[in-house]
Amino acid sequence: MELQDLFGAQADGDGQPKRESPLKSLKADLDFYGESIKETAVEIMAEGLSAYPIFVAHQHRVSLGEVILDKDELGTEWSIHASTLEEFVDRGIINEDRKALFIKQYKKPEDFMCLFVIVPEGANFVFYPYRKG
């Protein structure tokens, strides 16, 4: 899934105007955080912790992974935690029997950040490209 797929504001069934998705602010924060996230991904892989870094994006308290970018400290909308496929399997977020499928869909970590985006409506994996430049 791409981040743009999550952007659409939710349509209210009662004819109310659509509300803007909070994920628009996530895109801005990811563009701002991109270099730091990429450096962390490279570190995770270089240190042999995992070949599959996963970054948890959230706006509330989450006890998954380790905080690398705190929204309160940085004056942004989203916090980012660094995690790994192995932690997601250990914690039961990704079932062991789905691990191979996840690996098959995992995009090249040098080009894309793998995000587990948590919003009040639920959570989903998103691959977001690093900005070129």
Backbone torsions as a table, in degrees:
resi	resn	phi	psi	omega
1	MET	NA	141.5	178.0
2	GLU	-100.7	155.4	-177.9
3	LEU	-58.6	-37.8	-179.2
4	GLN	-58.8	-31.0	-179.2
5	ASP	-64.0	-24.9	-178.5
6	LEU	-93.3	-8.6	-173.4
7	PHE	-66.7	-36.0	-172.9
8	GLY	-50.5	128.4	177.7
9	ALA	-65.2	148.2	-179.1
10	GLN	-73.7	130.5	178.7
11	ALA	-81.3	128.1	176.3
12	ASP	-85.6	135.4	-176.1
13	GLY	-70.0	-12.4	-175.8
14	ASP	-98.2	19.0	176.2
15	GLY	82.1	2.5	178.2
16	GLN	-65.9	151.3	176.9
17	PRO	-60.9	149.8	179.0
18	LYS	-67.3	140.6	176.5
19	ARG	-90.4	151.0	-178.8
20	GLU	-73.5	139.3	-179.2
21	SER	-70.5	137.4	175.4
22	PRO	-67.1	-11.9	-178.3
23	LEU	-71.8	-15.6	174.4
24	LYS	-62.7	-39.1	177.4
25	SER	-70.4	-28.3	177.3
26	LEU	-64.1	-43.0	179.3
27	LYS	-58.0	-45.8	179.8
28	ALA	-62.2	-43.1	179.7
29	ASP	-66.4	-39.2	179.9
30	LEU	-64.9	-37.8	177.2
31	ASP	-64.1	-37.6	178.9
32	PHE	-71.2	-41.3	-176.2
33	TYR	-83.5	-13.7	-167.2
34	GLY	-45.6	-48.5	-177.0
35	GLU	-63.7	-42.1	178.9
36	SER	-65.8	-39.9	179.1
37	ILE	-65.1	-43.3	-179.7
38	LYS	-63.3	-43.2	177.9
39	GLU	-59.4	-41.7	179.7
40	THR	-66.5	-41.2	178.0
41	ALA	-60.4	-44.5	179.9
42	VAL	-63.0	-41.7	177.7
43	GLU	-61.0	-46.6	-179.9
44	ILE	-57.4	-43.4	-178.9
45	MET	-73.4	-43.5	-177.5
46	ALA	-64.4	-35.4	-179.9
47	GLU	-81.1	-1.9	178.2
48	GLY	74.9	16.0	178.5
49	LEU	-69.7	-38.4	179.9
50	SER	-169.5	149.9	171.7
51	ALA	-89.8	-3.0	-174.1
52	TYR	-131.9	75.9	175.7
53	PRO	-68.7	142.4	176.9
54	ILE	-129.6	135.3	179.5
55	PHE	-112.0	128.2	-177.3
56	VAL	-95.2	119.0	179.1
57	ALA	-105.7	128.0	-176.5
58	HIS	-155.3	166.0	178.1
59	GLN	-118.6	1.7	-178.6
60	HIS	-126.5	-165.3	178.3
61	ARG	-83.0	133.1	179.9
62	VAL	-137.4	136.2	178.4
63	SER	-110.4	61.7	-179.2
64	LEU	-139.7	124.6	-178.0
65	GLY	73.6	-167.0	179.3
66	GLU	-120.4	138.3	-179.8
67	VAL	-62.6	128.1	172.6
68	ILE	-117.4	-28.0	179.6
69	LEU	-138.2	112.5	-176.3
70	ASP	-100.8	122.8	-176.2
71	LYS	-60.5	-35.0	-178.7
72	ASP	-69.6	-38.2	178.6
73	GLU	-72.8	-32.9	-173.5
74	LEU	-98.3	-7.3	-179.1
75	GLY	69.1	33.8	179.8
76	THR	-113.3	-176.1	-176.7
77	GLU	-94.3	-25.4	-172.1
78	TRP	-125.4	143.3	170.9
79	SER	-101.0	153.5	-179.7
80	ILE	-127.2	130.2	173.2
81	HIS	-112.1	145.6	175.2
82	ALA	-96.3	134.1	178.6
83	SER	-143.6	-170.9	-179.6
84	THR	-142.0	162.3	174.3
85	LEU	-55.8	-40.5	-178.2
86	GLU	-60.4	-42.1	177.7
87	GLU	-64.9	-40.8	-180.0
88	PHE	-62.4	-36.8	177.3
89	VAL	-71.7	-46.6	-179.9
90	ASP	-58.1	-37.0	-177.2
91	ARG	-86.7	-3.0	176.9
92	GLY	80.5	12.8	178.2
93	ILE	-75.3	-39.2	171.8
94	ILE	-111.6	120.9	178.6
95	ASN	-67.5	144.8	-179.9
96	GLU	-52.3	-39.8	-178.2
97	ASP	-74.5	-7.6	177.2
98	ARG	-104.9	-2.3	-176.8
99	LYS	-59.5	-45.5	-179.0
100	ALA	-62.4	-39.5	177.9
101	LEU	-64.4	-42.1	178.2
102	PHE	-60.1	-47.2	-179.2
103	ILE	-60.6	-40.4	179.6
104	LYS	-62.0	-36.3	-178.0
105	GLN	-88.2	-11.9	-177.5
106	TYR	-64.5	128.6	-178.4
107	LYS	-89.6	158.2	-176.6
108	LYS	-51.8	115.7	-173.7
109	PRO	-68.0	-13.9	174.7
110	GLU	-76.0	-20.0	-177.3
111	ASP	-110.7	-27.5	-175.8
112	PHE	-131.4	141.5	169.6
113	MET	-90.5	135.4	175.1
114	CYS	-92.3	118.4	-177.1
115	LEU	-114.7	141.4	168.5
116	PHE	-109.9	101.2	-173.1
117	VAL	-91.7	121.8	-179.4
118	ILE	-108.5	120.9	175.7
119	VAL	-127.7	165.4	-178.5
120	PRO	-55.0	-30.4	-178.2
121	GLU	-78.3	-12.6	-178.8
122	GLY	150.3	-157.2	-178.9
123	ALA	-146.4	153.8	-179.7
124	ASN	-156.5	155.5	174.4
125	PHE	-85.6	140.1	179.0
126	VAL	-139.4	139.9	172.4
127	PHE	-106.9	121.8	-176.0
128	TYR	-120.2	127.0	-176.8
129	PRO	-70.8	144.6	171.7
130	TYR	-72.2	145.7	178.2
131	ARG	-69.3	139.5	176.2
132	LYS	-82.7	138.5	177.2
133	GLY	148.6	NA	NA
